[in-house]
Amino acid sequence: MHIENIQIPEPIALNAWCKGRTVFIELTDGRTISFPAARFRILSKATDEQLKEVMVRLNGYALRWENLDEDLTVKGIVLGNFQLPLPE
């Protein structure tokens, strides 16, 4: 049995925005994904206004909140690499 090395492209963000306490990311492959701000230490303590200041950086490979000094990789988010557990 021969298994070929399949290359899966890294997810790239086209756009990011927040609605309430949820961050949304539009990806180049047509998907829109979201995650609760409560899953990351710094974002969980941010105000709604601070969350809305999200920017796509590094050619779509990262999200940045300048005023919070927070950076998250799109790949990590897509893979579910969250810092905090789901709130109970």
Phi, psi and omega per residue, in radians:
M1 nan 2.269 -3.121
H2 -2.033 2.157 3.093
I3 -1.923 2.148 -3.141
E4 -1.366 2.649 3.062
N5 -1.330 1.858 -3.103
I6 -1.620 2.194 3.106
Q7 -1.602 2.086 3.086
I8 -1.807 2.128 -3.113
P9 -1.131 2.529 3.105
E10 -1.207 2.412 3.136
P11 -1.133 2.431 -3.124
I12 -2.222 2.332 -3.131
A13 -1.527 2.394 2.990
L14 -1.657 -0.620 -3.024
N15 -2.687 2.672 3.064
A16 -2.520 2.528 3.117
W17 -2.752 2.895 3.110
C18 -2.115 2.491 3.017
K19 -2.327 1.982 -3.025
G20 1.140 -2.232 -3.127
R21 -1.818 0.372 -3.128
T22 -2.029 2.361 3.105
V23 -1.778 2.289 3.134
F24 -1.966 2.506 3.109
I25 -2.318 2.195 3.023
E26 -1.636 2.152 -3.092
L27 -1.729 2.763 -3.126
T28 -1.133 -0.364 -3.139
D29 -1.506 0.126 3.076
G30 1.697 -0.186 3.127
R31 -1.412 2.649 2.923
T32 -2.120 2.152 3.136
I33 -2.050 2.848 3.125
S34 -2.551 2.808 3.070
F35 -2.650 2.639 3.114
P36 -1.349 2.402 3.110
A37 -1.013 -0.456 -3.114
A38 -1.108 -0.181 -3.119
R39 -1.473 -0.086 3.131
F40 -2.219 2.388 -3.046
R41 -0.922 -0.981 -3.057
I42 -1.198 -0.770 -3.121
L43 -1.136 -0.558 -3.116
S44 -1.131 -0.447 -3.128
K45 -1.704 -0.094 -3.098
A46 -1.298 2.673 3.034
T47 -1.337 2.882 3.085
D48 -1.033 -0.687 3.131
E49 -1.137 -0.712 3.104
Q50 -1.126 -0.688 3.118
L51 -1.069 -0.644 -3.114
K52 -1.163 -0.213 -3.104
E53 -1.488 0.322 -3.134
V54 -1.136 2.446 3.106
M55 -2.289 2.541 3.018
V56 -1.477 2.260 -3.105
R57 -2.286 3.029 3.087
L58 0.909 0.856 3.104
N59 0.995 0.567 3.077
G60 1.621 0.052 -3.123
Y61 -1.573 -0.145 -3.095
A62 -2.582 2.742 2.992
L63 -1.923 2.532 -3.092
R64 -2.359 2.371 2.971
W65 -2.047 1.714 -3.024
E66 -1.034 -0.874 -3.085
N67 -1.181 -0.362 3.098
L68 -1.680 -0.164 -3.052
D69 0.954 0.841 -3.097
E70 -2.137 2.316 3.081
D71 -2.247 2.373 3.067
L72 -2.280 2.434 3.077
T73 -1.439 2.484 3.097
V74 -1.112 -0.731 3.130
K75 -1.009 -0.798 3.131
G76 -1.068 -0.702 3.122
I77 -1.136 -0.826 -3.134
V78 -1.056 -0.650 3.131
L79 -1.365 -0.136 3.122
G80 1.388 0.511 3.114
N81 -1.458 1.365 -3.116
F82 -1.654 2.672 -3.113
Q83 -1.454 -0.557 -3.023
L84 -2.107 2.633 3.089
P85 -1.249 2.897 3.053
L86 -1.054 2.372 3.089
P87 -1.131 2.556 3.139
E88 -1.470 nan nan
